Each structure stands twice: as C-alpha cells, then as structure tokens.
C-alpha cells in the first residue's frame, strides 16, 4: 500500500503536515469533516501545497516526523522547490 506525506496550507497561512493512503479523501476530510484534525477544522479551507509517496507506513511516518522538525522557512523552501 502506498502512503503519502502531505502538507496543506490553512486559511490563516499556517502549515499542517500529515500522512494518508488517499490524498483526495483526506483533503475532503480536512475541509468538510467534523471528525478529524482539530487543527485544520478551525482554519478552513486548506489547500494541498506538497505531497510525496512512500512505500510503507513506517517510511511515511519517519518522513512526516522529519518534516515536522523543519522550521516554517525550511518547509516553505521545500514546497517551493517541489512545485518548480
């Protein structure tokens, strides 16, 4: 099963990083569901700004952790390079 590490930008310009097996479903949950991600629920709408695939949940979790350790500026640089 493939896993995605993703970053969304919230309406207040903050960044949220997570993992999922289905990006489209997860974005819909961030923008519409009342069940998941308290952080993004009050910062809607969110927009996908970065994603990458991983072969296992373990790899995805390690990468998510590494991204969360980056500063906001480092995350912005990574996003910029990815979308160029």
PDB file of N, CA, C and O in Angstrom, chain B, residues numbered from 101:
ATOM      1  N   UNK B 101       0.852  -1.180   0.000  1.00  0.00           N
ATOM      2  CA  UNK B 101       0.000   0.000   0.000  1.00  0.00           C
ATOM      3  C   UNK B 101       0.895   1.240   0.000  1.00  0.00           C
ATOM      4  O   UNK B 101       1.901   1.289   0.708  1.00  0.00           O
ATOM      5  N   UNK B 102       0.532   2.208  -0.776  1.00  0.00           N
ATOM      6  CA  UNK B 102       1.270   3.477  -0.819  1.00  0.00           C
ATOM      7  C   UNK B 102       0.750   4.435   0.243  1.00  0.00           C
ATOM      8  O   UNK B 102      -0.445   4.485   0.536  1.00  0.00           O
ATOM      9  N   UNK B 103       1.667   5.181   0.801  1.00  0.00           N
ATOM     10  CA  UNK B 103       1.328   6.231   1.753  1.00  0.00           C
ATOM     11  C   UNK B 103       1.845   7.559   1.223  1.00  0.00           C
ATOM     12  O   UNK B 103       2.869   7.615   0.542  1.00  0.00           O
ATOM     13  N   UNK B 104       1.137   8.604   1.538  1.00  0.00           N
ATOM     14  CA  UNK B 104       1.528   9.948   1.135  1.00  0.00           C
ATOM     15  C   UNK B 104       1.822  10.781   2.375  1.00  0.00           C
ATOM     16  O   UNK B 104       1.079  10.748   3.356  1.00  0.00           O
ATOM     17  N   UNK B 105       2.907  11.518   2.311  1.00  0.00           N
ATOM     18  CA  UNK B 105       3.179  12.562   3.297  1.00  0.00           C
ATOM     19  C   UNK B 105       2.757  13.842   2.602  1.00  0.00           C
ATOM     20  O   UNK B 105       3.127  14.078   1.452  1.00  0.00           O
ATOM     21  N   UNK B 106       1.992  14.662   3.283  1.00  0.00           N
ATOM     22  CA  UNK B 106       1.465  15.862   2.633  1.00  0.00           C
ATOM     23  C   UNK B 106       1.545  17.069   3.563  1.00  0.00           C
ATOM     24  O   UNK B 106       1.613  16.947   4.786  1.00  0.00           O
ATOM     25  N   UNK B 107       1.535  18.225   2.934  1.00  0.00           N
ATOM     26  CA  UNK B 107       1.452  19.491   3.672  1.00  0.00           C
ATOM     27  C   UNK B 107       0.302  20.279   3.065  1.00  0.00           C
ATOM     28  O   UNK B 107       0.201  20.424   1.847  1.00  0.00           O
ATOM     29  N   UNK B 108      -0.561  20.784   3.939  1.00  0.00           N
ATOM     30  CA  UNK B 108      -1.619  21.685   3.486  1.00  0.00           C
ATOM     31  C   UNK B 108      -1.372  23.056   4.094  1.00  0.00           C
ATOM     32  O   UNK B 108      -0.857  23.187   5.205  1.00  0.00           O
ATOM     33  N   UNK B 109      -1.753  24.067   3.337  1.00  0.00           N
ATOM     34  CA  UNK B 109      -1.720  25.435   3.860  1.00  0.00           C
ATOM     35  C   UNK B 109      -3.129  25.798   4.275  1.00  0.00           C
ATOM     36  O   UNK B 109      -4.074  25.665   3.498  1.00  0.00           O
ATOM     37  N   UNK B 110      -3.259  26.253   5.496  1.00  0.00           N
ATOM     38  CA  UNK B 110      -4.566  26.630   6.040  1.00  0.00           C
ATOM     39  C   UNK B 110      -4.911  28.066   5.659  1.00  0.00           C
ATOM     40  O   UNK B 110      -4.059  28.817   5.185  1.00  0.00           O
ATOM     41  N   UNK B 111      -6.152  28.429   5.868  1.00  0.00           N
ATOM     42  CA  UNK B 111      -6.625  29.776   5.523  1.00  0.00           C
ATOM     43  C   UNK B 111      -5.842  30.865   6.251  1.00  0.00           C
ATOM     44  O   UNK B 111      -5.720  31.979   5.743  1.00  0.00           O
ATOM     45  N   UNK B 112      -5.311  30.556   7.432  1.00  0.00           N
ATOM     46  CA  UNK B 112      -4.530  31.542   8.183  1.00  0.00           C
ATOM     47  C   UNK B 112      -3.036  31.488   7.835  1.00  0.00           C
ATOM     48  O   UNK B 112      -2.215  32.081   8.535  1.00  0.00           O
ATOM     49  N   UNK B 113      -2.688  30.788   6.768  1.00  0.00           N
ATOM     50  CA  UNK B 113      -1.337  30.604   6.198  1.00  0.00           C
ATOM     51  C   UNK B 113      -0.435  29.685   7.016  1.00  0.00           C
ATOM     52  O   UNK B 113       0.748  29.556   6.699  1.00  0.00           O
ATOM     53  N   UNK B 114      -0.958  29.045   8.061  1.00  0.00           N
ATOM     54  CA  UNK B 114      -0.159  28.058   8.774  1.00  0.00           C
ATOM     55  C   UNK B 114      -0.086  26.784   7.938  1.00  0.00           C
ATOM     56  O   UNK B 114      -0.893  26.575   7.032  1.00  0.00           O
ATOM     57  N   UNK B 115       0.895  25.933   8.255  1.00  0.00           N
ATOM     58  CA  UNK B 115       1.102  24.694   7.530  1.00  0.00           C
ATOM     59  C   UNK B 115       0.804  23.507   8.434  1.00  0.00           C
ATOM     60  O   UNK B 115       1.149  23.509   9.616  1.00  0.00           O
ATOM     61  N   UNK B 116       0.152  22.483   7.859  1.00  0.00           N
ATOM     62  CA  UNK B 116      -0.165  21.261   8.586  1.00  0.00           C
ATOM     63  C   UNK B 116       0.404  20.098   7.801  1.00  0.00           C
ATOM     64  O   UNK B 116       0.189  20.006   6.592  1.00  0.00           O
ATOM     65  N   UNK B 117       1.132  19.199   8.470  1.00  0.00           N
ATOM     66  CA  UNK B 117       1.745  18.040   7.831  1.00  0.00           C
ATOM     67  C   UNK B 117       1.085  16.771   8.348  1.00  0.00           C
ATOM     68  O   UNK B 117       0.825  16.640   9.544  1.00  0.00           O
ATOM     69  N   UNK B 118       0.813  15.829   7.435  1.00  0.00           N
ATOM     70  CA  UNK B 118       0.204  14.565   7.833  1.00  0.00           C
ATOM     71  C   UNK B 118       0.538  13.450   6.863  1.00  0.00           C
ATOM     72  O   UNK B 118       1.262  13.653   5.888  1.00  0.00           O
ATOM     73  N   UNK B 119      -0.004  12.253   7.143  1.00  0.00           N
ATOM     74  CA  UNK B 119       0.145  11.123   6.227  1.00  0.00           C
ATOM     75  C   UNK B 119      -1.227  10.534   5.945  1.00  0.00           C
ATOM     76  O   UNK B 119      -2.148  10.663   6.752  1.00  0.00           O
ATOM     77  N   UNK B 120      -1.355   9.883   4.787  1.00  0.00           N
ATOM     78  CA  UNK B 120      -2.613   9.265   4.394  1.00  0.00           C
ATOM     79  C   UNK B 120      -2.353   8.249   3.294  1.00  0.00           C
ATOM     80  O   UNK B 120      -1.283   8.236   2.686  1.00  0.00           O
ATOM     81  N   UNK B 121      -3.337   7.401   3.044  1.00  0.00           N
ATOM     82  CA  UNK B 121      -3.273   6.487   1.899  1.00  0.00           C
ATOM     83  C   UNK B 121      -4.099   7.025   0.735  1.00  0.00           C
ATOM     84  O   UNK B 121      -4.005   6.516  -0.382  1.00  0.00           O
ATOM     85  N   UNK B 122      -4.905   8.048   0.989  1.00  0.00           N
ATOM     86  CA  UNK B 122      -5.790   8.605  -0.040  1.00  0.00           C
ATOM     87  C   UNK B 122      -5.834  10.135   0.109  1.00  0.00           C
ATOM     88  O   UNK B 122      -6.562  10.668   0.947  1.00  0.00           O
ATOM     89  N   UNK B 123      -5.048  10.819  -0.711  1.00  0.00           N
ATOM     90  CA  UNK B 123      -4.944  12.282  -0.600  1.00  0.00           C
ATOM     91  C   UNK B 123      -6.270  12.993  -0.827  1.00  0.00           C
ATOM     92  O   UNK B 123      -6.628  13.902  -0.078  1.00  0.00           O
ATOM     93  N   UNK B 124      -6.991  12.585  -1.849  1.00  0.00           N
ATOM     94  CA  UNK B 124      -8.257  13.254  -2.178  1.00  0.00           C
ATOM     95  C   UNK B 124      -9.248  13.155  -1.018  1.00  0.00           C
ATOM     96  O   UNK B 124      -9.870  14.145  -0.634  1.00  0.00           O
ATOM     97  N   UNK B 125      -9.384  11.954  -0.469  1.00  0.00           N
ATOM     98  CA  UNK B 125     -10.289  11.752   0.666  1.00  0.00           C
ATOM     99  C   UNK B 125      -9.843  12.586   1.870  1.00  0.00           C
ATOM    100  O   UNK B 125     -10.659  13.220   2.539  1.00  0.00           O
ATOM    101  N   UNK B 126      -8.537  12.572   2.130  1.00  0.00           N
ATOM    102  CA  UNK B 126      -8.025  13.280   3.305  1.00  0.00           C
ATOM    103  C   UNK B 126      -8.222  14.787   3.182  1.00  0.00           C
ATOM    104  O   UNK B 126      -8.564  15.447   4.164  1.00  0.00           O
ATOM    105  N   UNK B 127      -8.013  15.336   1.996  1.00  0.00           N
ATOM    106  CA  UNK B 127      -8.252  16.769   1.799  1.00  0.00           C
ATOM    107  C   UNK B 127      -9.722  17.102   2.025  1.00  0.00           C
ATOM    108  O   UNK B 127     -10.054  18.120   2.631  1.00  0.00           O
ATOM    109  N   UNK B 128     -10.589  16.235   1.532  1.00  0.00           N
ATOM    110  CA  UNK B 128     -12.023  16.428   1.747  1.00  0.00           C
ATOM    111  C   UNK B 128     -12.342  16.408   3.244  1.00  0.00           C
ATOM    112  O   UNK B 128     -13.129  17.225   3.722  1.00  0.00           O
ATOM    113  N   UNK B 129     -11.733  15.478   3.982  1.00  0.00           N
ATOM    114  CA  UNK B 129     -11.953  15.421   5.428  1.00  0.00           C
ATOM    115  C   UNK B 129     -11.463  16.696   6.107  1.00  0.00           C
ATOM    116  O   UNK B 129     -12.135  17.230   6.989  1.00  0.00           O
ATOM    117  N   UNK B 130     -10.302  17.180   5.699  1.00  0.00           N
ATOM    118  CA  UNK B 130      -9.781  18.413   6.295  1.00  0.00           C
ATOM    119  C   UNK B 130     -10.727  19.589   6.050  1.00  0.00           C
ATOM    120  O   UNK B 130     -10.898  20.444   6.918  1.00  0.00           O
ATOM    121  N   UNK B 131     -11.334  19.627   4.879  1.00  0.00           N
ATOM    122  CA  UNK B 131     -12.174  20.766   4.524  1.00  0.00           C
ATOM    123  C   UNK B 131     -13.644  20.619   4.907  1.00  0.00           C
ATOM    124  O   UNK B 131     -14.358  21.619   4.982  1.00  0.00           O
ATOM    125  N   UNK B 132     -14.113  19.389   5.153  1.00  0.00           N
ATOM    126  CA  UNK B 132     -15.542  19.212   5.366  1.00  0.00           C
ATOM    127  C   UNK B 132     -15.929  18.438   6.614  1.00  0.00           C
ATOM    128  O   UNK B 132     -16.982  18.704   7.193  1.00  0.00           O
ATOM    129  N   UNK B 133     -15.113  17.496   7.040  1.00  0.00           N
ATOM    130  CA  UNK B 133     -15.477  16.613   8.148  1.00  0.00           C
ATOM    131  C   UNK B 133     -15.321  17.308   9.499  1.00  0.00           C
ATOM    132  O   UNK B 133     -14.450  18.159   9.679  1.00  0.00           O
ATOM    133  N   UNK B 134     -16.160  16.941  10.416  1.00  0.00           N
ATOM    134  CA  UNK B 134     -16.067  17.457  11.782  1.00  0.00           C
ATOM    135  C   UNK B 134     -15.306  16.495  12.689  1.00  0.00           C
ATOM    136  O   UNK B 134     -15.048  16.808  13.851  1.00  0.00           O
ATOM    137  N   UNK B 135     -14.944  15.317  12.158  1.00  0.00           N
ATOM    138  CA  UNK B 135     -14.325  14.278  12.977  1.00  0.00           C
ATOM    139  C   UNK B 135     -12.816  14.411  13.129  1.00  0.00           C
ATOM    140  O   UNK B 135     -12.287  14.111  14.200  1.00  0.00           O
ATOM    141  N   UNK B 136     -12.119  14.842  12.110  1.00  0.00           N
ATOM    142  CA  UNK B 136     -10.667  14.723  12.080  1.00  0.00           C
ATOM    143  C   UNK B 136      -9.951  16.058  12.179  1.00  0.00           C
ATOM    144  O   UNK B 136     -10.516  17.108  11.871  1.00  0.00           O
ATOM    145  N   UNK B 137      -8.739  16.004  12.599  1.00  0.00           N
ATOM    146  CA  UNK B 137      -7.778  17.118  12.604  1.00  0.00           C
ATOM    147  C   UNK B 137      -8.349  18.414  13.170  1.00  0.00           C
ATOM    148  O   UNK B 137      -8.723  19.321  12.426  1.00  0.00           O
ATOM    149  N   UNK B 138      -8.409  18.483  14.469  1.00  0.00           N
ATOM    150  CA  UNK B 138      -8.886  19.702  15.138  1.00  0.00           C
ATOM    151  C   UNK B 138      -8.149  20.943  14.650  1.00  0.00           C
ATOM    152  O   UNK B 138      -8.732  22.020  14.516  1.00  0.00           O
ATOM    153  N   UNK B 139      -6.854  20.770  14.386  1.00  0.00           N
ATOM    154  CA  UNK B 139      -6.049  21.922  13.972  1.00  0.00           C
ATOM    155  C   UNK B 139      -6.602  22.563  12.708  1.00  0.00           C
ATOM    156  O   UNK B 139      -6.753  23.783  12.650  1.00  0.00           O
ATOM    157  N   UNK B 140      -6.903  21.762  11.701  1.00  0.00           N
ATOM    158  CA  UNK B 140      -7.368  22.338  10.431  1.00  0.00           C
ATOM    159  C   UNK B 140      -8.860  22.671  10.444  1.00  0.00           C
ATOM    160  O   UNK B 140      -9.315  23.487   9.643  1.00  0.00           O
ATOM    161  N   UNK B 141      -9.612  22.060  11.330  1.00  0.00           N
ATOM    162  CA  UNK B 141     -11.061  22.293  11.367  1.00  0.00           C
ATOM    163  C   UNK B 141     -11.405  23.764  11.558  1.00  0.00           C
ATOM    164  O   UNK B 141     -12.382  24.253  10.990  1.00  0.00           O
ATOM    165  N   UNK B 142     -10.612  24.465  12.351  1.00  0.00           N
ATOM    166  CA  UNK B 142     -10.883  25.878  12.616  1.00  0.00           C
ATOM    167  C   UNK B 142     -10.071  26.809  11.710  1.00  0.00           C
ATOM    168  O   UNK B 142     -10.094  28.027  11.887  1.00  0.00           O
ATOM    169  N   UNK B 143      -9.352  26.229  10.738  1.00  0.00           N
ATOM    170  CA  UNK B 143      -8.504  27.026   9.837  1.00  0.00           C
ATOM    171  C   UNK B 143      -8.832  26.744   8.375  1.00  0.00           C
ATOM    172  O   UNK B 143      -7.948  26.792   7.520  1.00  0.00           O
ATOM    173  N   UNK B 144     -10.069  26.458   8.089  1.00  0.00           N
ATOM    174  CA  UNK B 144     -10.506  26.125   6.737  1.00  0.00           C
ATOM    175  C   UNK B 144     -10.671  27.355   5.879  1.00  0.00           C
ATOM    176  O   UNK B 144     -10.893  28.446   6.404  1.00  0.00           O
ATOM    177  N   UNK B 145     -10.568  27.208   4.574  1.00  0.00           N
ATOM    178  CA  UNK B 145     -10.235  25.989   3.837  1.00  0.00           C
ATOM    179  C   UNK B 145      -8.740  25.742   3.843  1.00  0.00           C
ATOM    180  O   UNK B 145      -7.941  26.645   4.091  1.00  0.00           O
ATOM    181  N   UNK B 146      -8.374  24.478   3.558  1.00  0.00           N
ATOM    182  CA  UNK B 146      -6.966  24.117   3.419  1.00  0.00           C
ATOM    183  C   UNK B 146      -6.693  23.797   1.953  1.00  0.00           C
ATOM    184  O   UNK B 146      -7.584  23.369   1.219  1.00  0.00           O
ATOM    185  N   UNK B 147      -5.452  24.011   1.545  1.00  0.00           N
ATOM    186  CA  UNK B 147      -5.031  23.753   0.167  1.00  0.00           C
ATOM    187  C   UNK B 147      -3.789  22.884   0.194  1.00  0.00           C
ATOM    188  O   UNK B 147      -2.854  23.157   0.946  1.00  0.00           O
ATOM    189  N   UNK B 148      -3.772  21.846  -0.617  1.00  0.00           N
ATOM    190  CA  UNK B 148      -2.598  20.984  -0.715  1.00  0.00           C
ATOM    191  C   UNK B 148      -1.463  21.765  -1.358  1.00  0.00           C
ATOM    192  O   UNK B 148      -1.630  22.333  -2.437  1.00  0.00           O
ATOM    193  N   UNK B 149      -0.297  21.796  -0.694  1.00  0.00           N
ATOM    194  CA  UNK B 149       0.857  22.508  -1.241  1.00  0.00           C
ATOM    195  C   UNK B 149       2.059  21.595  -1.453  1.00  0.00           C
ATOM    196  O   UNK B 149       3.029  21.995  -2.097  1.00  0.00           O
ATOM    197  N   UNK B 150       2.009  20.359  -0.916  1.00  0.00           N
ATOM    198  CA  UNK B 150       3.138  19.449  -1.058  1.00  0.00           C
ATOM    199  C   UNK B 150       2.679  18.023  -0.784  1.00  0.00           C
ATOM    200  O   UNK B 150       1.862  17.786   0.105  1.00  0.00           O
ATOM    201  N   UNK B 151       3.213  17.073  -1.556  1.00  0.00           N
ATOM    202  CA  UNK B 151       2.983  15.658  -1.263  1.00  0.00           C
ATOM    203  C   UNK B 151       4.114  14.825  -1.837  1.00  0.00           C
ATOM    204  O   UNK B 151       4.759  15.207  -2.813  1.00  0.00           O
ATOM    205  N   UNK B 152       4.340  13.688  -1.217  1.00  0.00           N
ATOM    206  CA  UNK B 152       5.316  12.726  -1.711  1.00  0.00           C
ATOM    207  C   UNK B 152       4.863  11.323  -1.321  1.00  0.00           C
ATOM    208  O   UNK B 152       4.244  11.130  -0.274  1.00  0.00           O
ATOM    209  N   UNK B 153       5.181  10.335  -2.183  1.00  0.00           N
ATOM    210  CA  UNK B 153       4.770   8.948  -1.958  1.00  0.00           C
ATOM    211  C   UNK B 153       5.844   8.179  -1.201  1.00  0.00           C
ATOM    212  O   UNK B 153       7.040   8.439  -1.325  1.00  0.00           O
ATOM    213  N   UNK B 154       5.358   7.206  -0.401  1.00  0.00           N
ATOM    214  CA  UNK B 154       6.250   6.290   0.302  1.00  0.00           C
ATOM    215  C   UNK B 154       5.663   4.890   0.222  1.00  0.00           C
ATOM    216  O   UNK B 154       4.446   4.714   0.172  1.00  0.00           O
ATOM    217  N   UNK B 155       6.543   3.899   0.212  1.00  0.00           N
ATOM    218  CA  UNK B 155       6.123   2.513   0.040  1.00  0.00           C
ATOM    219  C   UNK B 155       5.519   1.899   1.293  1.00  0.00           C
ATOM    220  O   UNK B 155       4.761   0.933   1.203  1.00  0.00           O
ATOM    221  N   UNK B 156       5.842   2.445   2.458  1.00  0.00           N
ATOM    222  CA  UNK B 156       5.328   1.860   3.702  1.00  0.00           C
ATOM    223  C   UNK B 156       4.912   2.952   4.688  1.00  0.00           C
ATOM    224  O   UNK B 156       5.330   4.106   4.593  1.00  0.00           O
ATOM    225  N   UNK B 157       4.084   2.543   5.624  1.00  0.00           N
ATOM    226  CA  UNK B 157       3.647   3.468   6.675  1.00  0.00           C
ATOM    227  C   UNK B 157       4.851   3.924   7.504  1.00  0.00           C
ATOM    228  O   UNK B 157       4.946   5.089   7.891  1.00  0.00           O
ATOM    229  N   UNK B 158       5.751   3.005   7.766  1.00  0.00           N
ATOM    230  CA  UNK B 158       6.937   3.331   8.551  1.00  0.00           C
ATOM    231  C   UNK B 158       7.761   4.432   7.888  1.00  0.00           C
ATOM    232  O   UNK B 158       8.163   5.392   8.545  1.00  0.00           O
ATOM    233  N   UNK B 159       8.008   4.292   6.595  1.00  0.00           N
ATOM    234  CA  UNK B 159       8.757   5.319   5.857  1.00  0.00           C
ATOM    235  C   UNK B 159       8.037   6.660   5.912  1.00  0.00           C
ATOM    236  O   UNK B 159       8.653   7.702   6.138  1.00  0.00           O
ATOM    237  N   UNK B 160       6.716   6.617   5.701  1.00  0.00           N
ATOM    238  CA  UNK B 160       5.921   7.847   5.693  1.00  0.00           C
ATOM    239  C   UNK B 160       5.956   8.524   7.066  1.00  0.00           C
ATOM    240  O   UNK B 160       6.076   9.747   7.149  1.00  0.00           O
ATOM    241  N   UNK B 161       5.854   7.751   8.125  1.00  0.00           N
ATOM    242  CA  UNK B 161       5.879   8.323   9.479  1.00  0.00           C
ATOM    243  C   UNK B 161       7.228   8.957   9.784  1.00  0.00           C
ATOM    244  O   UNK B 161       7.293  10.024  10.395  1.00  0.00           O
ATOM    245  N   UNK B 162       8.298   8.306   9.361  1.00  0.00           N
ATOM    246  CA  UNK B 162       9.637   8.866   9.574  1.00  0.00           C
ATOM    247  C   UNK B 162       9.800  10.182   8.821  1.00  0.00           C
ATOM    248  O   UNK B 162      10.356  11.145   9.350  1.00  0.00           O
ATOM    249  N   UNK B 163       9.312  10.217   7.585  1.00  0.00           N
ATOM    250  CA  UNK B 163       9.417  11.444   6.782  1.00  0.00           C
ATOM    251  C   UNK B 163       8.543  12.546   7.375  1.00  0.00           C
ATOM    252  O   UNK B 163       8.965  13.700   7.440  1.00  0.00           O
ATOM    253  N   UNK B 164       7.325  12.201   7.809  1.00  0.00           N
ATOM    254  CA  UNK B 164       6.437  13.188   8.434  1.00  0.00           C
ATOM    255  C   UNK B 164       7.135  13.806   9.647  1.00  0.00           C
ATOM    256  O   UNK B 164       7.110  15.024   9.829  1.00  0.00           O
ATOM    257  N   UNK B 165       7.750  12.973  10.467  1.00  0.00           N
ATOM    258  CA  UNK B 165       8.457  13.473  11.645  1.00  0.00           C
ATOM    259  C   UNK B 165       9.583  14.421  11.238  1.00  0.00           C
ATOM    260  O   UNK B 165       9.754  15.485  11.833  1.00  0.00           O
ATOM    261  N   UNK B 166      10.353  14.026  10.214  1.00  0.00           N
ATOM    262  CA  UNK B 166      11.467  14.862   9.751  1.00  0.00           C
ATOM    263  C   UNK B 166      10.963  16.215   9.259  1.00  0.00           C
ATOM    264  O   UNK B 166      11.568  17.246   9.553  1.00  0.00           O
ATOM    265  N   UNK B 167       9.869  16.220   8.519  1.00  0.00           N
ATOM    266  CA  UNK B 167       9.305  17.477   8.020  1.00  0.00           C
ATOM    267  C   UNK B 167       8.824  18.344   9.184  1.00  0.00           C
ATOM    268  O   UNK B 167       9.018  19.560   9.178  1.00  0.00           O
ATOM    269  N   UNK B 168       8.206  17.729  10.167  1.00  0.00           N
ATOM    270  CA  UNK B 168       7.706  18.495  11.314  1.00  0.00           C
ATOM    271  C   UNK B 168       8.826  19.130  12.130  1.00  0.00           C
ATOM    272  O   UNK B 168       8.587  20.079  12.876  1.00  0.00           O
ATOM    273  N   UNK B 169      10.044  18.615  11.995  1.00  0.00           N
ATOM    274  CA  UNK B 169      11.184  19.190  12.699  1.00  0.00           C
ATOM    275  C   UNK B 169      11.747  20.417  11.981  1.00  0.00           C
ATOM    276  O   UNK B 169      12.525  21.170  12.566  1.00  0.00           O
ATOM    277  N   UNK B 170      11.363  20.624  10.726  1.00  0.00           N
ATOM    278  CA  UNK B 170      11.850  21.769   9.954  1.00  0.00           C
ATOM    279  C   UNK B 170      11.198  23.064  10.432  1.00  0.00           C
ATOM    280  O   UNK B 170      10.088  23.054  10.963  1.00  0.00           O
ATOM    281  N   UNK B 171      11.892  24.158  10.240  1.00  0.00           N
ATOM    282  CA  UNK B 171      11.304  25.465  10.526  1.00  0.00           C
ATOM    283  C   UNK B 171      10.287  25.796   9.439  1.00  0.00           C
ATOM    284  O   UNK B 171      10.261  25.158   8.387  1.00  0.00           O
ATOM    285  N   UNK B 172       9.468  26.778   9.696  1.00  0.00           N
ATOM    286  CA  UNK B 172       8.489  27.222   8.698  1.00  0.00           C
ATOM    287  C   UNK B 172       9.195  27.638   7.407  1.00  0.00           C
ATOM    288  O   UNK B 172       8.735  27.318   6.311  1.00  0.00           O
ATOM    289  N   UNK B 173      10.310  28.347   7.542  1.00  0.00           N
ATOM    290  CA  UNK B 173      11.053  28.811   6.371  1.00  0.00           C
ATOM    291  C   UNK B 173      11.610  27.634   5.575  1.00  0.00           C
ATOM    292  O   UNK B 173      11.583  27.651   4.344  1.00  0.00           O
ATOM    293  N   UNK B 174      12.113  26.616   6.265  1.00  0.00           N
ATOM    294  CA  UNK B 174      12.632  25.430   5.580  1.00  0.00           C
ATOM    295  C   UNK B 174      11.511  24.674   4.858  1.00  0.00           C
ATOM    296  O   UNK B 174      11.716  24.152   3.762  1.00  0.00           O
ATOM    297  N   UNK B 175      10.342  24.618   5.471  1.00  0.00           N
ATOM    298  CA  UNK B 175       9.195  23.971   4.824  1.00  0.00           C
ATOM    299  C   UNK B 175       8.796  24.753   3.575  1.00  0.00           C
ATOM    300  O   UNK B 175       8.512  24.159   2.534  1.00  0.00           O
ATOM    301  N   UNK B 176       8.773  26.067   3.674  1.00  0.00           N
ATOM    302  CA  UNK B 176       8.422  26.905   2.516  1.00  0.00           C
ATOM    303  C   UNK B 176       9.419  26.695   1.376  1.00  0.00           C
ATOM    304  O   UNK B 176       9.019  26.619   0.215  1.00  0.00           O
ATOM    305  N   UNK B 177      10.701  26.601   1.692  1.00  0.00           N
ATOM    306  CA  UNK B 177      11.717  26.357   0.673  1.00  0.00           C
ATOM    307  C   UNK B 177      11.507  24.992   0.017  1.00  0.00           C
ATOM    308  O   UNK B 177      11.621  24.866  -1.202  1.00  0.00           O
ATOM    309  N   UNK B 178      11.203  23.979   0.816  1.00  0.00           N
ATOM    310  CA  UNK B 178      10.957  22.641   0.289  1.00  0.00           C
ATOM    311  C   UNK B 178       9.742  22.645  -0.642  1.00  0.00           C
ATOM    312  O   UNK B 178       9.775  22.043  -1.715  1.00  0.00           O
ATOM    313  N   UNK B 179       8.679  23.321  -0.228  1.00  0.00           N
ATOM    314  CA  UNK B 179       7.465  23.419  -1.044  1.00  0.00           C
ATOM    315  C   UNK B 179       7.767  24.118  -2.361  1.00  0.00           C
ATOM    316  O   UNK B 179       7.348  23.660  -3.424  1.00  0.00           O
ATOM    317  N   UNK B 180       8.496  25.227  -2.289  1.00  0.00           N
ATOM    318  CA  UNK B 180       8.839  25.995  -3.479  1.00  0.00           C
ATOM    319  C   UNK B 180       9.637  25.153  -4.478  1.00  0.00           C
ATOM    320  O   UNK B 180       9.347  25.166  -5.674  1.00  0.00           O
ATOM    321  N   UNK B 181      10.632  24.428  -3.993  1.00  0.00           N
ATOM    322  CA  UNK B 181      11.455  23.582  -4.863  1.00  0.00           C
ATOM    323  C   UNK B 181      10.640  22.449  -5.477  1.00  0.00           C
ATOM    324  O   UNK B 181      10.851  22.083  -6.633  1.00  0.00           O
ATOM    325  N   UNK B 182       9.727  21.904  -4.715  1.00  0.00           N
ATOM    326  CA  UNK B 182       8.904  20.783  -5.177  1.00  0.00           C
ATOM    327  C   UNK B 182       7.980  21.199  -6.319  1.00  0.00           C
ATOM    328  O   UNK B 182       7.786  20.433  -7.263  1.00  0.00           O
ATOM    329  N   UNK B 183       7.419  22.380  -6.248  1.00  0.00           N
ATOM    330  CA  UNK B 183       6.432  22.813  -7.253  1.00  0.00           C
ATOM    331  C   UNK B 183       7.037  23.534  -8.449  1.00  0.00           C
ATOM    332  O   UNK B 183       6.314  23.896  -9.378  1.00  0.00           O
ATOM    333  N   UNK B 184       8.348  23.748  -8.443  1.00  0.00           N
ATOM    334  CA  UNK B 184       9.003  24.400  -9.600  1.00  0.00           C
ATOM    335  C   UNK B 184       9.191  23.443 -10.736  1.00  0.00           C
ATOM    336  O   UNK B 184       9.722  23.821 -11.780  1.00  0.00           O
TER     337      UNK B 184
END
